[in-house]
């Protein structure tokens, strides 16, 4: 998956002194970015507009800190962070019942998402669909995580196993941004369940996941090399149209 970095430019405040008086030139800020925004960047814009409804003088410091925090979160979501910002996470961050989004791509429910991406990106809707077809494809249509136990609903088969924390790995992608894989190893249970599962959800510290990409297999090192196939899971209680709306806002 490619994530585009955000870049910031600022204009200089120029004061002009003329005979007979002083004329001031105001400062302006201009933000530039790639073809698409992350969900955190969109949230920052929304929060900025909302803040203007409040008293500017009273909330100046608060607004500045709030905007700074959103900018910080946006950088992390886009894959720009320092190693010392990364924290360990437990399976509790991904607890619950989850569904694959692949069936919704197959049945056309996500066509509106592909069209949305085409309007804001550098590919056609058909090209985006091909890209996500490769990324989302999976036979594991449902996953349930309870404590250390993970159950995989793989076609007509169900496999349950116990998993233990196996650390994390920080990966650097071709675009220059980075990601963190949180890794868990099977320690008991059904031998047909994956030997390793690696979570990626754009977060680098403990938080409840809203969705995630899951890399599953028996070769830990080989999974770390996989960057084109990333089965993606959303909460099981959401329907296809709700997932599509979440994706368009992401």
Secondary structure by P-SEA (a helix, b strand, c coil): cbbbbbbbbbbbbbbbbcccbbbbbbbbbbbbbcccccaaaaaaaaaaaaaaacccccaaaaaaaaaaaaaaaaaaaacccccccbbbbcccccccbbbbaaaaaaaccaaaaaaaaaacccccaaaaaaaaaaaacccccbbbbcccbbbbbcccbbbbbcccccbbbbbbcccccccccbbbbbcccccccccbbbbbcccccccccccccccccccaaaaaaccccccccccccccaaaaaaaaaac
